[in-house]
């Protein structure tokens, strides 16, 4: 958030009028999805905001978390983990 002020003089009286400017920072391109140990590379067709990436685990490993993660304004969702057994 930024705070700016406007100084005005009306009838010999000075007044200060604050102007608040909100600055939002967000990601429009998440880049490649995170690498997950014991998993092949995630399947995805785009890295832009709103895209999804899907994970599968290597044979003998179960997925812990969501198989599908989303590219959000803050970056990728938390990636799953591939754990021994059913997770």
Secondary structure, DSSP 8 states (H G I E B T S, - for coil): -EEEEEEEEETTEEEEEEEEE------SB--S----TTS---B-S--BTT-EEE----TTEEEES-SEEEEETTEE----EEEETT-
